[in-house]
Amino acid sequence: MLGMAGYVDMERVTGTLVGKHGSFALQHMAKMDVNGPQMTVIVVPVPARTI
């Protein structure tokens, strides 16, 4: 369809907060069409065994 765009992306975030180290992933989903832009970001936990 003319005039539409979209994307999906995964981003891994790793860090330390109050002495505790960990990771999680952000799943981005976005689209733009004649009604304007729309974006959703979901936090996805990363199992400790994958770090």
PALOVEX-757231 format. One line per field, with one value per residue: residue number from 1; residue in one letter; x, y, z of N, C-alpha, C in turn. Coordinates in Angstrom, 2 decimals. Each point is the difference from the previous one (the first is absolute). Example, Ala and Ser with C-alpha at 12.3 -4.5 7.8 and 13.67 -1.06 7.14 Angstrom:
# residues 2
k <- [1,2];
r <- [A,S];
n_xx <- [13.19,-0.35];
n_yy <- [-5.69,1.05];
n_zz <- [7.80,-0.72];
ca_xx <- [-0.89,0.82];
ca_yy <- [1.19,1.19];
ca_zz <- [0.00,0.06];
c_xx <- [0.90,-0.77];
c_yy <- [1.20,1.09];
c_zz <- [0.00,0.73];
//
This chain:
# residues 51
k <- [1,2,3,4,5,6,7,8,9,10,11,12,13,14,15,16,17,18,19,20,21,22,23,24,25,26,27,28,29,30,31,32,33,34,35,36,37,38,39,40,41,42,43,44,45,46,47,48,49,50,51];
r <- [M,L,G,M,A,G,Y,V,D,M,E,R,V,T,G,T,L,V,G,K,H,G,S,F,A,L,Q,H,M,A,K,M,D,V,N,G,P,Q,M,T,V,I,V,V,P,V,P,A,R,T,I];
n_xx <- [0.85,-0.33,1.12,0.45,0.41,0.88,0.27,0.83,0.35,1.13,-0.03,1.25,-0.48,1.24,-0.11,0.38,-0.86,0.41,1.10,-1.13,0.61,-0.43,-0.85,-0.44,-1.02,0.12,-1.25,0.49,-1.18,0.18,-0.93,-0.05,-1.18,-1.07,-0.15,1.26,1.00,0.43,0.39,0.42,0.35,0.44,0.00,1.07,-0.27,1.26,-0.18,0.33,-0.43,-0.64,0.30];
n_yy <- [-1.18,0.96,0.56,-1.25,-0.03,-0.97,-0.28,-1.02,0.17,-0.61,0.43,-0.37,0.05,0.34,-0.24,0.93,-0.41,0.87,-0.15,0.00,-1.01,0.48,-0.68,0.72,-0.34,0.93,-0.31,0.60,0.55,0.44,0.92,0.40,0.59,0.08,-0.89,-0.06,0.34,-1.26,-0.01,-1.26,0.09,-1.26,-0.11,-0.64,-0.73,0.08,-1.30,-0.22,-1.14,1.04,0.42];
n_zz <- [0.00,-0.79,0.45,0.07,1.26,0.24,1.27,0.21,1.27,0.32,1.26,0.25,1.23,0.34,1.31,0.87,0.91,0.88,-0.73,-0.67,-0.62,-1.15,-0.74,-0.98,-0.73,-0.94,-0.20,-1.09,-0.09,-1.24,-0.24,-1.24,0.07,-0.75,0.97,-0.43,0.82,0.17,1.29,0.10,1.29,-0.11,1.33,-0.47,1.07,0.35,-0.26,1.26,-0.46,-0.56,1.22];
ca_xx <- [-0.85,0.76,-0.04,0.13,1.33,0.02,1.21,0.09,1.40,0.27,1.13,0.36,0.47,0.73,0.51,0.03,-0.83,0.09,0.89,-0.49,0.26,-1.02,-0.30,-1.34,-0.08,-1.12,-0.52,-0.62,-0.86,-0.50,-0.56,-0.51,-0.90,-0.73,-0.51,1.12,0.91,-0.36,1.14,-0.16,1.24,-0.30,1.16,0.08,1.07,1.03,0.37,1.37,0.90,0.41,0.92];
ca_yy <- [1.18,1.23,0.90,-0.68,-0.50,-0.64,-0.73,-0.73,-0.04,-0.49,0.71,-0.60,0.97,-0.65,1.01,-0.25,0.91,-0.29,-1.13,-1.22,0.00,-0.76,0.33,-0.19,0.41,0.85,-0.31,1.18,-0.21,1.31,0.16,1.32,0.01,1.27,0.38,0.47,-1.03,-0.80,-0.80,-0.80,-0.59,-1.02,-0.49,-1.46,-0.48,-0.89,-1.02,0.12,-0.94,0.53,1.14];
ca_zz <- [0.00,-0.12,1.14,1.28,0.35,1.31,0.35,1.26,0.42,1.35,0.61,1.29,1.00,1.09,0.91,1.44,0.76,1.43,0.17,-0.66,-1.43,-0.73,-1.38,-0.55,-1.40,-0.40,-1.33,-0.58,-1.17,-0.38,-1.33,-0.34,-1.15,-0.13,1.32,0.83,0.52,1.17,0.42,1.20,0.50,1.01,0.74,-0.07,0.88,-0.57,1.00,0.49,-0.67,-1.30,0.19];
c_xx <- [0.89,-0.13,0.06,1.44,-0.09,1.32,-0.17,1.47,0.09,1.25,0.28,0.59,0.63,0.53,-0.02,-0.82,0.03,0.81,-0.45,0.14,-1.08,-0.19,-1.48,0.04,-1.21,-0.39,-0.76,-0.86,-0.60,-0.58,-0.41,-0.87,-0.74,-0.58,1.09,0.84,-0.58,1.19,-0.33,1.36,-0.37,1.30,-0.06,1.13,0.96,0.37,1.48,0.96,0.48,1.01,1.44];
c_yy <- [1.24,0.85,-0.65,-0.44,-0.65,-0.67,-0.72,-0.11,-0.58,0.71,-0.64,1.07,-0.78,1.09,-0.45,1.08,-0.45,-1.28,-1.30,0.14,-0.81,0.51,-0.18,0.47,0.90,-0.38,1.23,-0.42,1.36,-0.03,1.45,-0.13,1.33,0.49,0.49,-1.15,-0.72,-0.86,-0.70,-0.57,-0.93,-0.43,-1.52,-0.46,-0.94,-1.02,0.11,-0.90,0.51,1.13,-0.47];
c_zz <- [0.00,1.27,1.36,0.22,1.38,0.26,1.32,0.34,1.40,0.50,1.34,0.90,1.14,0.92,1.45,0.69,1.46,0.23,-0.64,-1.51,-0.71,-1.41,-0.29,-1.44,-0.19,-1.42,-0.49,-1.19,-0.34,-1.41,-0.19,-1.23,-0.03,1.33,0.94,0.52,1.21,0.35,1.31,0.38,1.15,0.66,0.03,0.92,-0.73,1.06,0.37,-0.75,-1.36,0.11,-0.06];
//
